[in-house]
Amino acid sequence: MASGLQELLEGIGLTRQEARTYIALHELKESKAGEISKKSGIATANLYPVLDTLIKKGLVSFKLLNNIKVFYPVSIEAFNEL
Protein backbone atom coordinates (compact mmCIF):
# COMPACT_ATOMS: atom_id res chain seq x y z
CA MET A 1 0.00 0.00 0.00
CA ALA A 2 2.74 2.46 0.90
CA SER A 3 4.30 2.23 -2.57
CA GLY A 4 0.95 3.03 -4.20
CA LEU A 5 0.46 5.93 -1.83
CA GLN A 6 4.00 7.11 -2.50
CA GLU A 7 3.34 7.08 -6.25
CA LEU A 8 0.12 9.02 -5.70
CA LEU A 9 1.86 11.63 -3.55
CA GLU A 10 4.68 11.99 -6.05
CA GLY A 11 2.06 12.28 -8.80
CA ILE A 12 0.58 15.36 -7.13
CA GLY A 13 3.96 17.04 -6.85
CA LEU A 14 5.72 15.81 -3.74
CA THR A 15 9.34 14.74 -3.97
CA ARG A 16 10.27 11.15 -3.12
CA GLN A 17 11.59 12.23 0.30
CA GLU A 18 8.49 14.33 1.01
CA ALA A 19 6.26 11.40 0.13
CA ARG A 20 8.25 8.95 2.28
CA THR A 21 8.24 11.39 5.18
CA TYR A 22 4.50 12.03 4.93
CA ILE A 23 3.71 8.30 4.74
CA ALA A 24 5.91 7.55 7.75
CA LEU A 25 4.31 10.35 9.74
CA HIS A 26 0.83 9.29 8.69
CA GLU A 27 1.54 5.77 9.97
CA LEU A 28 3.03 7.09 13.23
CA LYS A 29 0.14 9.60 13.75
CA GLU A 30 2.50 11.99 15.55
CA SER A 31 6.17 11.72 16.25
CA LYS A 32 9.52 13.33 16.91
CA ALA A 33 11.99 13.70 14.04
CA GLY A 34 14.15 10.77 15.16
CA GLU A 35 11.24 8.35 14.98
CA ILE A 36 10.16 9.70 11.59
CA SER A 37 13.74 9.28 10.39
CA LYS A 38 13.81 5.62 11.41
CA LYS A 39 10.42 4.89 9.87
CA SER A 40 11.13 6.70 6.59
CA GLY A 41 14.77 5.69 6.19
CA ILE A 42 15.77 9.32 5.75
CA ALA A 43 18.68 10.64 7.84
CA THR A 44 17.57 13.09 10.51
CA ALA A 45 19.85 15.81 9.12
CA ASN A 46 18.07 15.49 5.76
CA LEU A 47 14.65 15.13 7.35
CA TYR A 48 14.36 18.61 8.87
CA PRO A 49 14.40 20.45 5.51
CA VAL A 50 11.82 17.97 4.18
CA LEU A 51 9.58 18.55 7.22
CA ASP A 52 9.96 22.31 6.77
CA THR A 53 8.84 22.00 3.15
CA LEU A 54 5.85 19.84 4.12
CA ILE A 55 4.91 22.41 6.78
CA LYS A 56 5.08 25.21 4.17
CA LYS A 57 2.88 23.13 1.86
CA GLY A 58 0.36 22.75 4.71
CA LEU A 59 0.64 18.95 4.90
CA VAL A 60 2.43 18.68 8.25
CA SER A 61 2.23 20.65 11.45
CA PHE A 62 3.90 20.40 14.84
CA LYS A 63 3.39 21.15 18.49
CA LEU A 64 5.92 21.74 21.22
CA LEU A 65 5.96 19.28 24.10
CA ASN A 66 8.60 20.13 26.71
CA ASN A 67 10.40 22.24 24.08
CA ILE A 68 10.55 19.28 21.66
CA LYS A 69 8.81 19.44 18.29
CA VAL A 70 6.29 16.68 17.76
CA PHE A 71 5.15 16.51 14.14
CA TYR A 72 1.79 15.29 12.85
CA PRO A 73 0.11 15.11 9.44
CA VAL A 74 -2.77 17.44 8.72
CA SER A 75 -6.09 16.19 7.44
CA ILE A 76 -6.35 14.89 3.92
CA GLU A 77 -8.29 18.00 2.85
CA ALA A 78 -4.97 19.86 2.66
CA PHE A 79 -4.18 17.87 -0.48
CA ASN A 80 -7.01 19.59 -2.31
CA GLU A 81 -4.93 22.77 -2.32
CA LEU A 82 -2.03 21.03 -4.05
mmCIF file as gemmi writes it, N, C-alpha and C atoms, coordinates in Angstrom:
data_model
loop_
_atom_site.group_PDB
_atom_site.id
_atom_site.type_symbol
_atom_site.label_atom_id
_atom_site.label_alt_id
_atom_site.label_comp_id
_atom_site.label_asym_id
_atom_site.label_entity_id
_atom_site.label_seq_id
_atom_site.pdbx_PDB_ins_code
_atom_site.Cartn_x
_atom_site.Cartn_y
_atom_site.Cartn_z
_atom_site.occupancy
_atom_site.B_iso_or_equiv
_atom_site.pdbx_formal_charge
_atom_site.auth_seq_id
_atom_site.auth_asym_id
_atom_site.pdbx_PDB_model_num
ATOM 1 N N . MET Axp A 1 ? 0.813 -1.204 0 1 0 ? 1 A 1
ATOM 2 C CA . MET Axp A 1 ? 0 0 0 1 0 ? 1 A 1
ATOM 3 C C . MET Axp A 1 ? 0.854 1.264 0 1 0 ? 1 A 1
ATOM 4 N N . ALA Axp A 2 ? 1.92 1.255 0.788 1 0 ? 2 A 1
ATOM 5 C CA . ALA Axp A 2 ? 2.742 2.458 0.898 1 0 ? 2 A 1
ATOM 6 C C . ALA Axp A 2 ? 3.329 2.856 -0.447 1 0 ? 2 A 1
ATOM 7 N N . SER Axp A 3 ? 3.721 1.869 -1.276 1 0 ? 3 A 1
ATOM 8 C CA . SER Axp A 3 ? 4.304 2.231 -2.567 1 0 ? 3 A 1
ATOM 9 C C . SER Axp A 3 ? 3.262 2.888 -3.474 1 0 ? 3 A 1
ATOM 10 N N . GLY Axp A 4 ? 2.012 2.395 -3.428 1 0 ? 4 A 1
ATOM 11 C CA . GLY Axp A 4 ? 0.951 3.034 -4.2 1 0 ? 4 A 1
ATOM 12 C C . GLY Axp A 4 ? 0.671 4.435 -3.717 1 0 ? 4 A 1
ATOM 13 N N . LEU Axp A 5 ? 0.666 4.606 -2.409 1 0 ? 5 A 1
ATOM 14 C CA . LEU Axp A 5 ? 0.456 5.934 -1.831 1 0 ? 5 A 1
ATOM 15 C C . LEU Axp A 5 ? 1.622 6.844 -2.18 1 0 ? 5 A 1
ATOM 16 N N . GLN Axp A 6 ? 2.836 6.304 -2.152 1 0 ? 6 A 1
ATOM 17 C CA . GLN Axp A 6 ? 3.999 7.111 -2.505 1 0 ? 6 A 1
ATOM 18 C C . GLN Axp A 6 ? 3.898 7.579 -3.952 1 0 ? 6 A 1
ATOM 19 N N . GLU Axp A 7 ? 3.504 6.694 -4.847 1 0 ? 7 A 1
ATOM 20 C CA . GLU Axp A 7 ? 3.336 7.084 -6.248 1 0 ? 7 A 1
ATOM 21 C C . GLU Axp A 7 ? 2.27 8.157 -6.394 1 0 ? 7 A 1
ATOM 22 N N . LEU Axp A 8 ? 1.188 8.017 -5.659 1 0 ? 8 A 1
ATOM 23 C CA . LEU Axp A 8 ? 0.118 9.018 -5.696 1 0 ? 8 A 1
ATOM 24 C C . LEU Axp A 8 ? 0.624 10.371 -5.214 1 0 ? 8 A 1
ATOM 25 N N . LEU Axp A 9 ? 1.338 10.378 -4.094 1 0 ? 9 A 1
ATOM 26 C CA . LEU Axp A 9 ? 1.86 11.629 -3.552 1 0 ? 9 A 1
ATOM 27 C C . LEU Axp A 9 ? 2.87 12.271 -4.498 1 0 ? 9 A 1
ATOM 28 N N . GLU Axp A 10 ? 3.723 11.454 -5.095 1 0 ? 10 A 1
ATOM 29 C CA . GLU Axp A 10 ? 4.68 11.988 -6.055 1 0 ? 10 A 1
ATOM 30 C C . GLU Axp A 10 ? 3.949 12.506 -7.297 1 0 ? 10 A 1
ATOM 31 N N . GLY Axp A 11 ? 2.844 11.857 -7.647 1 0 ? 11 A 1
ATOM 32 C CA . GLY Axp A 11 ? 2.057 12.283 -8.795 1 0 ? 11 A 1
ATOM 33 C C . GLY Axp A 11 ? 1.404 13.64 -8.621 1 0 ? 11 A 1
ATOM 34 N N . ILE Axp A 12 ? 1.169 14.037 -7.363 1 0 ? 12 A 1
ATOM 35 C CA . ILE Axp A 12 ? 0.58 15.358 -7.127 1 0 ? 12 A 1
ATOM 36 C C . ILE Axp A 12 ? 1.636 16.403 -6.789 1 0 ? 12 A 1
ATOM 37 N N . GLY Axp A 13 ? 2.91 16.027 -6.953 1 0 ? 13 A 1
ATOM 38 C CA . GLY Axp A 13 ? 3.956 17.036 -6.854 1 0 ? 13 A 1
ATOM 39 C C . GLY Axp A 13 ? 4.915 16.944 -5.693 1 0 ? 13 A 1
ATOM 40 N N . LEU Axp A 14 ? 4.764 15.949 -4.833 1 0 ? 14 A 1
ATOM 41 C CA . LEU Axp A 14 ? 5.719 15.809 -3.739 1 0 ? 14 A 1
ATOM 42 C C . LEU Axp A 14 ? 6.976 15.113 -4.243 1 0 ? 14 A 1
ATOM 43 N N . THR Axp A 15 ? 8.103 15.445 -3.65 1 0 ? 15 A 1
ATOM 44 C CA . THR Axp A 15 ? 9.34 14.738 -3.975 1 0 ? 15 A 1
ATOM 45 C C . THR Axp A 15 ? 9.286 13.356 -3.321 1 0 ? 15 A 1
ATOM 46 N N . ARG Axp A 16 ? 10.21 12.495 -3.704 1 0 ? 16 A 1
ATOM 47 C CA . ARG Axp A 16 ? 10.265 11.151 -3.12 1 0 ? 16 A 1
ATOM 48 C C . ARG Axp A 16 ? 10.444 11.241 -1.598 1 0 ? 16 A 1
ATOM 49 N N . GLN Axp A 17 ? 11.354 12.106 -1.145 1 0 ? 17 A 1
ATOM 50 C CA . GLN Axp A 17 ? 11.585 12.235 0.3 1 0 ? 17 A 1
ATOM 51 C C . GLN Axp A 17 ? 10.366 12.816 1.015 1 0 ? 17 A 1
ATOM 52 N N . GLU Axp A 18 ? 9.701 13.774 0.403 1 0 ? 18 A 1
ATOM 53 C CA . GLU Axp A 18 ? 8.493 14.334 1.007 1 0 ? 18 A 1
ATOM 54 C C . GLU Axp A 18 ? 7.421 13.265 1.136 1 0 ? 18 A 1
ATOM 55 N N . ALA Axp A 19 ? 7.261 12.457 0.105 1 0 ? 19 A 1
ATOM 56 C CA . ALA Axp A 19 ? 6.257 11.396 0.127 1 0 ? 19 A 1
ATOM 57 C C . ALA Axp A 19 ? 6.592 10.362 1.2 1 0 ? 19 A 1
ATOM 58 N N . ARG Axp A 20 ? 7.838 9.933 1.268 1 0 ? 20 A 1
ATOM 59 C CA . ARG Axp A 20 ? 8.248 8.948 2.279 1 0 ? 20 A 1
ATOM 60 C C . ARG Axp A 20 ? 8.055 9.498 3.687 1 0 ? 20 A 1
ATOM 61 N N . THR Axp A 21 ? 8.391 10.764 3.864 1 0 ? 21 A 1
ATOM 62 C CA . THR Axp A 21 ? 8.239 11.392 5.176 1 0 ? 21 A 1
ATOM 63 C C . THR Axp A 21 ? 6.77 11.479 5.561 1 0 ? 21 A 1
ATOM 64 N N . TYR Axp A 22 ? 5.926 11.911 4.631 1 0 ? 22 A 1
ATOM 65 C CA . TYR Axp A 22 ? 4.503 12.032 4.929 1 0 ? 22 A 1
ATOM 66 C C . TYR Axp A 22 ? 3.902 10.67 5.259 1 0 ? 22 A 1
ATOM 67 N N . ILE Axp A 23 ? 4.239 9.644 4.496 1 0 ? 23 A 1
ATOM 68 C CA . ILE Axp A 23 ? 3.71 8.301 4.738 1 0 ? 23 A 1
ATOM 69 C C . ILE Axp A 23 ? 4.138 7.802 6.116 1 0 ? 23 A 1
ATOM 70 N N . ALA Axp A 24 ? 5.416 7.981 6.447 1 0 ? 24 A 1
ATOM 71 C CA . ALA Axp A 24 ? 5.912 7.552 7.754 1 0 ? 24 A 1
ATOM 72 C C . ALA Axp A 24 ? 5.169 8.277 8.871 1 0 ? 24 A 1
ATOM 73 N N . LEU Axp A 25 ? 4.992 9.575 8.716 1 0 ? 25 A 1
ATOM 74 C CA . LEU Axp A 25 ? 4.312 10.353 9.741 1 0 ? 25 A 1
ATOM 75 C C . LEU Axp A 25 ? 2.838 9.975 9.831 1 0 ? 25 A 1
ATOM 76 N N . HIS Axp A 26 ? 2.229 9.709 8.699 1 0 ? 26 A 1
ATOM 77 C CA . HIS Axp A 26 ? 0.83 9.29 8.689 1 0 ? 26 A 1
ATOM 78 C C . HIS Axp A 26 ? 0.66 7.974 9.454 1 0 ? 26 A 1
ATOM 79 N N . GLU Axp A 27 ? 1.59 7.048 9.275 1 0 ? 27 A 1
ATOM 80 C CA . GLU Axp A 27 ? 1.535 5.769 9.973 1 0 ? 27 A 1
ATOM 81 C C . GLU Axp A 27 ? 1.805 5.929 11.467 1 0 ? 27 A 1
ATOM 82 N N . LEU Axp A 28 ? 2.685 6.865 11.819 1 0 ? 28 A 1
ATOM 83 C CA . LEU Axp A 28 ? 3.028 7.092 13.228 1 0 ? 28 A 1
ATOM 84 C C . LEU Axp A 28 ? 1.987 7.946 13.958 1 0 ? 28 A 1
ATOM 85 N N . LYS Axp A 29 ? 1.149 8.659 13.228 1 0 ? 29 A 1
ATOM 86 C CA . LYS Axp A 29 ? 0.138 9.595 13.752 1 0 ? 29 A 1
ATOM 87 C C . LYS Axp A 29 ? 0.766 10.894 14.23 1 0 ? 29 A 1
ATOM 88 N N . GLU Axp A 30 ? 1.704 10.832 15.138 1 0 ? 30 A 1
ATOM 89 C CA . GLU Axp A 30 ? 2.496 11.993 15.546 1 0 ? 30 A 1
ATOM 90 C C . GLU Axp A 30 ? 3.806 11.471 16.096 1 0 ? 30 A 1
ATOM 91 N N . SER Axp A 31 ? 4.868 12.251 15.897 1 0 ? 31 A 1
ATOM 92 C CA . SER Axp A 31 ? 6.172 11.721 16.249 1 0 ? 31 A 1
ATOM 93 C C . SER Axp A 31 ? 7.239 12.8 16.254 1 0 ? 31 A 1
ATOM 94 N N . LYS Axp A 32 ? 8.327 12.489 16.948 1 0 ? 32 A 1
ATOM 95 C CA . LYS Axp A 32 ? 9.515 13.331 16.913 1 0 ? 32 A 1
ATOM 96 C C . LYS Axp A 32 ? 10.322 12.978 15.663 1 0 ? 32 A 1
ATOM 97 N N . ALA Axp A 33 ? 11.219 13.865 15.274 1 0 ? 33 A 1
ATOM 98 C CA . ALA Axp A 33 ? 11.987 13.7 14.036 1 0 ? 33 A 1
ATOM 99 C C . ALA Axp A 33 ? 12.783 12.393 14.019 1 0 ? 33 A 1
ATOM 100 N N . GLY Axp A 34 ? 13.349 11.998 15.122 1 0 ? 34 A 1
ATOM 101 C CA . GLY Axp A 34 ? 14.145 10.77 15.163 1 0 ? 34 A 1
ATOM 102 C C . GLY Axp A 34 ? 13.327 9.543 14.803 1 0 ? 34 A 1
ATOM 103 N N . GLU Axp A 35 ? 12.105 9.488 15.289 1 0 ? 35 A 1
ATOM 104 C CA . GLU Axp A 35 ? 11.236 8.353 14.984 1 0 ? 35 A 1
ATOM 105 C C . GLU Axp A 35 ? 10.804 8.377 13.52 1 0 ? 35 A 1
ATOM 106 N N . ILE Axp A 36 ? 10.528 9.567 13 1 0 ? 36 A 1
ATOM 107 C CA . ILE Axp A 36 ? 10.16 9.698 11.585 1 0 ? 36 A 1
ATOM 108 C C . ILE Axp A 36 ? 11.339 9.276 10.717 1 0 ? 36 A 1
ATOM 109 N N . SER Axp A 37 ? 12.539 9.648 11.123 1 0 ? 37 A 1
ATOM 110 C CA . SER Axp A 37 ? 13.743 9.285 10.388 1 0 ? 37 A 1
ATOM 111 C C . SER Axp A 37 ? 13.883 7.77 10.298 1 0 ? 37 A 1
ATOM 112 N N . LYS Axp A 38 ? 13.703 7.093 11.411 1 0 ? 38 A 1
ATOM 113 C CA . LYS Axp A 38 ? 13.812 5.624 11.412 1 0 ? 38 A 1
ATOM 114 C C . LYS Axp A 38 ? 12.746 4.99 10.53 1 0 ? 38 A 1
ATOM 115 N N . LYS Axp A 39 ? 11.53 5.475 10.622 1 0 ? 39 A 1
ATOM 116 C CA . LYS Axp A 39 ? 10.415 4.894 9.871 1 0 ? 39 A 1
ATOM 117 C C . LYS Axp A 39 ? 10.555 5.147 8.365 1 0 ? 39 A 1
ATOM 118 N N . SER Axp A 40 ? 11.039 6.323 7.998 1 0 ? 40 A 1
ATOM 119 C CA . SER Axp A 40 ? 11.126 6.696 6.585 1 0 ? 40 A 1
ATOM 120 C C . SER Axp A 40 ? 12.433 6.271 5.931 1 0 ? 40 A 1
ATOM 121 N N . GLY Axp A 41 ? 13.458 6.013 6.742 1 0 ? 41 A 1
ATOM 122 C CA . GLY Axp A 41 ? 14.765 5.685 6.191 1 0 ? 41 A 1
ATOM 123 C C . GLY Axp A 41 ? 15.534 6.9 5.713 1 0 ? 41 A 1
ATOM 124 N N . ILE Axp A 42 ? 15.103 8.077 6.128 1 0 ? 42 A 1
ATOM 125 C CA . ILE Axp A 42 ? 15.775 9.324 5.746 1 0 ? 42 A 1
ATOM 126 C C . ILE Axp A 42 ? 16.558 9.833 6.959 1 0 ? 42 A 1
ATOM 127 N N . ALA Axp A 43 ? 17.837 10.146 6.759 1 0 ? 43 A 1
ATOM 128 C CA . ALA Axp A 43 ? 18.68 10.638 7.844 1 0 ? 43 A 1
ATOM 129 C C . ALA Axp A 43 ? 18.063 11.879 8.475 1 0 ? 43 A 1
ATOM 130 N N . THR Axp A 44 ? 18.18 11.977 9.783 1 0 ? 44 A 1
ATOM 131 C CA . THR Axp A 44 ? 17.573 13.092 10.512 1 0 ? 44 A 1
ATOM 132 C C . THR Axp A 44 ? 18.042 14.44 9.973 1 0 ? 44 A 1
ATOM 133 N N . ALA Axp A 45 ? 19.323 14.543 9.648 1 0 ? 45 A 1
ATOM 134 C CA . ALA Axp A 45 ? 19.848 15.809 9.123 1 0 ? 45 A 1
ATOM 135 C C . ALA Axp A 45 ? 19.154 16.2 7.818 1 0 ? 45 A 1
ATOM 136 N N . ASN Axp A 46 ? 18.771 15.221 7.021 1 0 ? 46 A 1
ATOM 137 C CA . ASN Axp A 46 ? 18.066 15.49 5.763 1 0 ? 46 A 1
ATOM 138 C C . ASN Axp A 46 ? 16.571 15.635 5.972 1 0 ? 46 A 1
ATOM 139 N N . LEU Axp A 47 ? 16.084 15.134 7.098 1 0 ? 47 A 1
ATOM 140 C CA . LEU Axp A 47 ? 14.653 15.127 7.346 1 0 ? 47 A 1
ATOM 141 C C . LEU Axp A 47 ? 14.107 16.512 7.695 1 0 ? 47 A 1
ATOM 142 N N . TYR Axp A 48 ? 14.86 17.299 8.45 1 0 ? 48 A 1
ATOM 143 C CA . TYR Axp A 48 ? 14.356 18.607 8.872 1 0 ? 48 A 1
ATOM 144 C C . TYR Axp A 48 ? 13.982 19.52 7.7 1 0 ? 48 A 1
ATOM 145 N N . PRO Axp A 49 ? 14.819 19.622 6.661 1 0 ? 49 A 1
ATOM 146 C CA . PRO Axp A 49 ? 14.399 20.446 5.514 1 0 ? 49 A 1
ATOM 147 C C . PRO Axp A 49 ? 13.14 19.9 4.837 1 0 ? 49 A 1
ATOM 148 N N . VAL Axp A 50 ? 13.004 18.579 4.786 1 0 ? 50 A 1
ATOM 149 C CA . VAL Axp A 50 ? 11.817 17.967 4.183 1 0 ? 50 A 1
ATOM 150 C C . VAL Axp A 50 ? 10.587 18.309 5.017 1 0 ? 50 A 1
ATOM 151 N N . LEU Axp A 51 ? 10.7 18.191 6.34 1 0 ? 51 A 1
ATOM 152 C CA . LEU Axp A 51 ? 9.585 18.546 7.225 1 0 ? 51 A 1
ATOM 153 C C . LEU Axp A 51 ? 9.223 20.021 7.065 1 0 ? 51 A 1
ATOM 154 N N . ASP Axp A 52 ? 10.231 20.885 6.964 1 0 ? 52 A 1
ATOM 155 C CA . ASP Axp A 52 ? 9.961 22.314 6.768 1 0 ? 52 A 1
ATOM 156 C C . ASP Axp A 52 ? 9.179 22.56 5.48 1 0 ? 52 A 1
ATOM 157 N N . THR Axp A 53 ? 9.545 21.856 4.423 1 0 ? 53 A 1
ATOM 158 C CA . THR Axp A 53 ? 8.835 21.996 3.152 1 0 ? 53 A 1
ATOM 159 C C . THR Axp A 53 ? 7.397 21.507 3.27 1 0 ? 53 A 1
ATOM 160 N N . LEU Axp A 54 ? 7.202 20.367 3.937 1 0 ? 54 A 1
ATOM 161 C CA . LEU Axp A 54 ? 5.851 19.838 4.124 1 0 ? 54 A 1
ATOM 162 C C . LEU Axp A 54 ? 5 20.77 4.991 1 0 ? 54 A 1
ATOM 163 N N . ILE Axp A 55 ? 5.626 21.427 5.956 1 0 ? 55 A 1
ATOM 164 C CA . ILE Axp A 55 ? 4.91 22.412 6.781 1 0 ? 55 A 1
ATOM 165 C C . ILE Axp A 55 ? 4.484 23.593 5.903 1 0 ? 55 A 1
ATOM 166 N N . LYS Axp A 56 ? 5.403 24.087 5.062 1 0 ? 56 A 1
ATOM 167 C CA . LYS Axp A 56 ? 5.081 25.207 4.173 1 0 ? 56 A 1
ATOM 168 C C . LYS Axp A 56 ? 3.973 24.852 3.186 1 0 ? 56 A 1
ATOM 169 N N . LYS Axp A 57 ? 3.923 23.582 2.774 1 0 ? 57 A 1
ATOM 170 C CA . LYS Axp A 57 ? 2.877 23.127 1.864 1 0 ? 57 A 1
ATOM 171 C C . LYS Axp A 57 ? 1.562 22.862 2.593 1 0 ? 57 A 1
ATOM 172 N N . GLY Axp A 58 ? 1.579 22.934 3.923 1 0 ? 58 A 1
ATOM 173 C CA . GLY Axp A 58 ? 0.364 22.746 4.706 1 0 ? 58 A 1
ATOM 174 C C . GLY Axp A 58 ? -0.014 21.295 4.94 1 0 ? 58 A 1
ATOM 175 N N . LEU Axp A 59 ? 0.931 20.372 4.748 1 0 ? 59 A 1
ATOM 176 C CA . LEU Axp A 59 ? 0.64 18.954 4.901 1 0 ? 59 A 1
ATOM 177 C C . LEU Axp A 59 ? 1.056 18.389 6.251 1 0 ? 59 A 1
ATOM 178 N N . VAL Axp A 60 ? 1.928 19.106 6.941 1 0 ? 60 A 1
ATOM 179 C CA . VAL Axp A 60 ? 2.429 18.678 8.25 1 0 ? 60 A 1
ATOM 180 C C . VAL Axp A 60 ? 2.403 19.877 9.176 1 0 ? 60 A 1
ATOM 181 N N . SER Axp A 61 ? 2.166 19.609 10.436 1 0 ? 61 A 1
ATOM 182 C CA . SER Axp A 61 ? 2.234 20.646 11.453 1 0 ? 61 A 1
ATOM 183 C C . SER Axp A 61 ? 2.999 20.068 12.64 1 0 ? 61 A 1
ATOM 184 N N . PHE Axp A 62 ? 3.205 20.893 13.654 1 0 ? 62 A 1
ATOM 185 C CA . PHE Axp A 62 ? 3.899 20.402 14.837 1 0 ? 62 A 1
ATOM 186 C C . PHE Axp A 62 ? 3.394 21.123 16.069 1 0 ? 62 A 1
ATOM 187 N N . LYS Axp A 63 ? 3.665 20.522 17.203 1 0 ? 63 A 1
ATOM 188 C CA . LYS Axp A 63 ? 3.392 21.152 18.487 1 0 ? 63 A 1
ATOM 189 C C . LYS Axp A 63 ? 4.624 20.973 19.342 1 0 ? 63 A 1
ATOM 190 N N . LEU Axp A 64 ? 4.784 21.84 20.309 1 0 ? 64 A 1
ATOM 191 C CA . LEU Axp A 64 ? 5.917 21.739 21.219 1 0 ? 64 A 1
ATOM 192 C C . LEU Axp A 64 ? 5.481 21.039 22.499 1 0 ? 64 A 1
ATOM 193 N N . LEU Axp A 65 ? 6.172 19.974 22.839 1 0 ? 65 A 1
ATOM 194 C CA . LEU Axp A 65 ? 5.962 19.28 24.104 1 0 ? 65 A 1
ATOM 195 C C . LEU Axp A 65 ? 7.287 19.278 24.847 1 0 ? 65 A 1
ATOM 196 N N . ASN Axp A 66 ? 7.353 19.994 25.956 1 0 ? 66 A 1
ATOM 197 C CA . ASN Axp A 66 ? 8.598 20.134 26.714 1 0 ? 66 A 1
ATOM 198 C C . ASN Axp A 66 ? 9.737 20.627 25.823 1 0 ? 66 A 1
ATOM 199 N N . ASN Axp A 67 ? 9.448 21.628 25.009 1 0 ? 67 A 1
ATOM 200 C CA . ASN Axp A 67 ? 10.405 22.242 24.082 1 0 ? 67 A 1
ATOM 201 C C . ASN Axp A 67 ? 10.924 21.282 23.022 1 0 ? 67 A 1
ATOM 202 N N . ILE Axp A 68 ? 10.191 20.225 22.717 1 0 ? 68 A 1
ATOM 203 C CA . ILE Axp A 68 ? 10.549 19.283 21.665 1 0 ? 68 A 1
ATOM 204 C C . ILE Axp A 68 ? 9.43 19.307 20.625 1 0 ? 68 A 1
ATOM 205 N N . LYS Axp A 69 ? 9.809 19.436 19.357 1 0 ? 69 A 1
ATOM 206 C CA . LYS Axp A 69 ? 8.812 19.443 18.292 1 0 ? 69 A 1
ATOM 207 C C . LYS Axp A 69 ? 8.276 18.032 18.076 1 0 ? 69 A 1
ATOM 208 N N . VAL Axp A 70 ? 6.968 17.925 18.083 1 0 ? 70 A 1
ATOM 209 C CA . VAL Axp A 70 ? 6.288 16.682 17.759 1 0 ? 70 A 1
ATOM 210 C C . VAL Axp A 70 ? 5.458 16.971 16.514 1 0 ? 70 A 1
ATOM 211 N N . PHE Axp A 71 ? 5.767 16.27 15.433 1 0 ? 71 A 1
ATOM 212 C CA . PHE Axp A 71 ? 5.146 16.514 14.138 1 0 ? 71 A 1
ATOM 213 C C . PHE Axp A 71 ? 3.931 15.613 13.953 1 0 ? 71 A 1
ATOM 214 N N . TYR Axp A 72 ? 2.968 16.089 13.182 1 0 ? 72 A 1
ATOM 215 C CA . TYR Axp A 72 ? 1.789 15.286 12.851 1 0 ? 72 A 1
ATOM 216 C C . TYR Axp A 72 ? 1.259 15.72 11.486 1 0 ? 72 A 1
ATOM 217 N N . PRO Axp A 73 ? 0.665 14.768 10.753 1 0 ? 73 A 1
ATOM 218 C CA . PRO Axp A 73 ? 0.11 15.114 9.441 1 0 ? 73 A 1
ATOM 219 C C . PRO Axp A 73 ? -1.208 15.847 9.611 1 0 ? 73 A 1
ATOM 220 N N . VAL Axp A 74 ? -1.48 16.747 8.693 1 0 ? 74 A 1
ATOM 221 C CA . VAL Axp A 74 ? -2.77 17.442 8.721 1 0 ? 74 A 1
ATOM 222 C C . VAL Axp A 74 ? -3.795 16.587 7.998 1 0 ? 74 A 1
ATOM 223 N N . SER Axp A 75 ? -5.029 16.979 8.059 1 0 ? 75 A 1
ATOM 224 C CA . SER Axp A 75 ? -6.091 16.195 7.444 1 0 ? 75 A 1
ATOM 225 C C . SER Axp A 75 ? -5.91 16.133 5.929 1 0 ? 75 A 1
ATOM 226 N N . ILE Axp A 76 ? -6.495 15.152 5.342 1 0 ? 76 A 1
ATOM 227 C CA . ILE Axp A 76 ? -6.353 14.894 3.915 1 0 ? 76 A 1
ATOM 228 C C . ILE Axp A 76 ? -6.895 16.038 3.061 1 0 ? 76 A 1
ATOM 229 N N . GLU Axp A 77 ? -7.751 16.879 3.61 1 0 ? 77 A 1
ATOM 230 C CA . GLU Axp A 77 ? -8.293 18 2.854 1 0 ? 77 A 1
ATOM 231 C C . GLU Axp A 77 ? -7.204 18.951 2.374 1 0 ? 77 A 1
ATOM 232 N N . ALA Axp A 78 ? -6.066 18.978 3.059 1 0 ? 78 A 1
ATOM 233 C CA . ALA Axp A 78 ? -4.969 19.862 2.66 1 0 ? 78 A 1
ATOM 234 C C . ALA Axp A 78 ? -4.448 19.511 1.27 1 0 ? 78 A 1
ATOM 235 N N . PHE Axp A 79 ? -4.628 18.271 0.842 1 0 ? 79 A 1
ATOM 236 C CA . PHE Axp A 79 ? -4.176 17.874 -0.477 1 0 ? 79 A 1
ATOM 237 C C . PHE Axp A 79 ? -4.976 18.517 -1.587 1 0 ? 79 A 1
ATOM 238 N N . ASN Axp A 80 ? -6.184 18.932 -1.299 1 0 ? 80 A 1
ATOM 239 C CA . ASN Axp A 80 ? -7.01 19.589 -2.307 1 0 ? 80 A 1
ATOM 240 C C . ASN Axp A 80 ? -6.373 20.88 -2.799 1 0 ? 80 A 1
ATOM 241 N N . GLU Axp A 81 ? -5.569 21.513 -1.936 1 0 ? 81 A 1
ATOM 242 C CA . GLU Axp A 81 ? -4.934 22.77 -2.318 1 0 ? 81 A 1
ATOM 243 C C . GLU Axp A 81 ? -3.709 22.559 -3.175 1 0 ? 81 A 1
ATOM 244 N N . LEU Axp A 82 ? -3.171 21.325 -3.175 1 0 ? 82 A 1
ATOM 245 C CA . LEU Axp A 82 ? -2.029 21.028 -4.045 1 0 ? 82 A 1
ATOM 246 C C . LEU Axp A 82 ? -2.512 20.87 -5.457 1 0 ? 82 A 1
